[in-house]
């Protein structure tokens, strides 16, 4: 039994993964983080608590702030497994992307990884092992028009994952990432039904994945043997 921290757990993939962890029975303590929607985070915590015999703690705060992440560690202790899922996107031409939007995307998607790993990795090294799973995107591999900031951030997540895995492999710590394609989450609410239908037509699998499907894949990736390290695993129904 172990302890897991999941960032961005208020909805979407984060919520689905938190519930999957609770049902799996693998964790004695699940620490949930959300950035701004307290009601949604508390709803995730309620569902997680009801799904398994475990301790569930929810905490609202900005993982892009190193001081906040440090306070999480001080208040709730170390974790064996760290899942960096917090993310935000801004859609539009690069020339229309305001500096504050660029900074927000980088802070939430990239700086947060630095903050959580810098804070929790020393505990893992001391314990002789640990697991880190970062949530990336197919756009981090190939880029998306009108999502330059998000694509750049997820590309950084991939490079961060591969580099940190090499650094931590001697300490028996696995660092991997999952790179979903389009998923039926709030992040894609800006798409019309016609736009979603057009995307479905481009996906050989023929459908847009649910957060639950990605969550189940993430559970399996965390169970991979130690030699599986530094990998970016694409889950996109053969879209890209």
C-alpha positions in Angstrom: 0.0 0.0 0.0 1.3 3.4 -0.8 0.6 7.1 -1.1 -0.1 9.0 -4.3 -0.4 12.7 -5.2 -2.5 13.6 -8.2 -2.5 17.2 -9.5 -5.3 18.6 -11.5 -7.8 16.2 -9.9 -10.9 18.3 -10.1 -12.3 16.9 -13.3 -11.5 15.1 -16.5 -8.5 12.7 -16.6 -7.5 13.7 -13.1 -10.8 12.8 -11.6 -11.1 9.6 -13.5 -7.6 8.5 -12.6 -8.2 9.3 -8.9 -11.3 7.1 -8.9 -9.5 4.3 -10.7 -6.8 4.5 -8.0 -9.4 4.3 -5.3 -11.1 1.3 -6.8 -7.8 -0.5 -7.5 -7.0 -0.8 -3.7 -3.4 -0.1 -4.3 -3.2 3.1 -2.3 -3.7 3.7 1.4 -3.7 7.5 1.0 -4.7 9.6 -2.1 -3.8 13.3 -2.0 -5.8 15.3 -4.6 -4.8 18.8 -5.8 -6.9 21.2 -7.8 -6.1 24.7 -9.0 -9.2 26.8 -8.7 -12.6 24.9 -8.6 -13.1 24.0 -5.0 -16.5 22.5 -5.5 -15.3 20.2 -8.3 -12.3 19.1 -6.2 -14.4 18.3 -3.2 -16.8 16.3 -5.4 -13.8 14.2 -6.6 -12.7 13.7 -3.0 -16.2 12.6 -2.1 -16.3 10.0 -4.8 -12.8 8.7 -4.1 -13.6 8.4 -0.4 -16.7 6.4 -1.2 -14.9 4.1 -3.6 -12.4 2.6 -1.3 -11.0 2.0 2.2 -8.4 4.7 2.2 -7.5 8.2 3.4 -8.4 10.9 0.8 -7.2 14.4 1.2 -8.0 17.3 -1.1 -6.2 20.6 -1.2 -6.8 23.6 -3.5 -3.7 25.5 -4.6 -1.4 26.4 -7.5 1.3 23.8 -8.1 3.0 26.4 -10.3 4.0 28.0 -7.0 7.0 26.2 -5.3 6.0 27.5 -1.9 2.6 26.0 -2.1 4.0 22.6 -3.2 6.4 22.8 -0.3 3.5 23.4 2.0 1.8 20.3 0.7 4.8 18.2 1.5 5.1 19.7 5.0 1.4 19.2 5.8 0.8 15.8 4.3 4.2 14.1 4.1 6.0 12.2 1.3 4.4 10.3 -1.5 5.5 7.1 -3.3 3.8 8.0 -6.6 3.5 11.4 -8.2 1.1 12.0 -11.1 1.5 15.4 -12.7 -1.8 16.0 -14.5 -2.5 19.7 -13.9 -2.8 21.5 -17.3 -4.3 24.5 -19.0 -4.5 25.4 -22.7 -5.1 28.6 -24.6 -6.4 28.4 -28.2 -5.6 31.1 -30.8 -2.9 32.4 -33.1 0.5 32.9 -31.5 0.4 36.6 -32.4 -2.9 36.9 -30.5 -1.5 35.0 -27.4 -1.0 37.5 -24.6 2.2 37.3 -22.5 0.1 36.5 -19.4 -1.6 33.6 -21.2 1.8 32.2 -22.4 3.1 32.5 -18.8 0.0 30.7 -17.4 0.4 27.8 -19.8 4.1 27.4 -19.0 3.6 27.8 -15.3 0.8 25.2 -15.1 2.1 22.6 -17.5 5.9 22.9 -17.1 6.9 24.8 -13.9 4.6 22.7 -11.9 6.6 19.6 -12.9 9.8 21.2 -11.6 8.0 22.2 -8.4 6.5 18.8 -7.6 9.5 16.8 -8.6 12.0 19.0 -6.8 9.9 18.7 -3.7 9.1 15.0 -3.7 12.0 13.3 -5.4 14.4 13.6 -2.3 11.9 11.4 -0.4 11.8 8.9 -3.2 15.6 8.8 -3.3 15.8 8.2 0.4 13.1 5.5 0.2 15.0 3.7 -2.6 12.3 4.0 -5.2 9.3 5.8 -6.5 7.1 6.4 -9.6 6.4 9.6 -11.5 3.9 9.8 -14.3 3.4 13.0 -16.3 0.4 13.7 -18.5 1.5 15.1 -21.8 -0.3 15.3 -25.2 0.1 14.3 -28.8 0.6 18.0 -29.5 3.8 17.8 -27.5 5.1 15.4 -30.3 3.8 17.0 -33.4 2.4 20.4 -32.5 -1.0 21.9 -33.2 -1.9 25.1 -35.1 -3.5 27.7 -32.9 -2.1 25.9 -29.8 1.5 26.9 -30.0 1.9 27.6 -26.2 0.2 24.3 -25.2 2.3 22.3 -27.8 5.5 24.0 -26.6 4.6 23.2 -23.0 3.8 19.6 -23.7 7.0 19.2 -25.7 8.8 20.4 -22.7 7.0 17.9 -20.6 8.3 15.1 -22.8 11.9 16.4 -22.7 11.6 16.8 -18.9 10.4 13.3 -18.6 13.2 11.7 -20.6 15.9 13.7 -18.9 14.7 13.2 -15.4 14.3 9.5 -16.0 17.9 9.2 -16.8 18.9 11.2 -13.8 16.7 9.1 -11.4 17.0 5.6 -12.8 20.0 4.7 -10.6 17.8 5.5 -7.6 15.1 3.1 -8.9 12.7 5.8 -9.7 10.6 5.5 -12.8 9.6 8.7 -14.8 7.3 8.2 -17.7 4.6 10.2 -19.5 1.3 9.4 -21.2 0.4 11.5 -24.3 -3.3 11.3 -25.0 -5.0 12.5 -28.2 -8.4 14.2 -28.0 -10.3 13.2 -24.9 -13.8 14.0 -23.9 -12.9 16.5 -21.2 -13.8 20.1 -20.3 -10.6 21.3 -22.0 -12.3 20.5 -25.4 -15.6 22.2 -24.6 -14.6 24.9 -27.1 -15.2 22.4 -30.0 -18.6 22.3 -31.6 -20.3 19.0 -32.3 -19.5 19.3 -36.0 -15.8 19.9 -35.1 -15.8 16.8 -32.9 -17.5 14.8 -35.6 -14.8 15.9 -38.0 -12.1 14.8 -35.6 -13.7 11.4 -35.0 -13.6 10.9 -38.8 -9.8 11.4 -38.7 -9.3 8.8 -35.9 -8.9 5.2 -37.2 -10.3 3.9 -33.9 -13.5 5.8 -34.7 -14.2 7.6 -31.4 -13.0 10.2 -28.9 -11.7 8.5 -25.8 -13.2 8.9 -22.4 -11.2 10.0 -19.4 -11.9 6.6 -17.9 -10.1 4.8 -20.7 -7.0 7.0 -20.2 -7.1 6.5 -16.5 -7.0 2.7 -16.9 -4.0 3.0 -19.2 -2.3 5.2 -16.6 -2.8 2.6 -13.9 -1.2 -0.1 -16.1 1.8 2.2 -16.9 2.4 2.7 -13.2 2.6 -1.1 -12.9 5.2 -1.6 -15.5 8.6 -3.0 -14.4 11.5 -0.8 -13.5 13.2 -1.2 -16.8 10.2 0.7 -18.4 11.5 4.2 -17.8 11.8 7.5 -19.7 9.0 6.6 -22.1 6.3 8.8 -23.7 3.3 6.6 -24.4 0.9 7.8 -27.0 -2.8 7.0 -26.5 -4.7 8.5 -29.5 -6.5 5.7 -31.3 -3.9 5.9 -34.1 -4.9 9.5 -34.8 -1.4 11.0 -35.3 
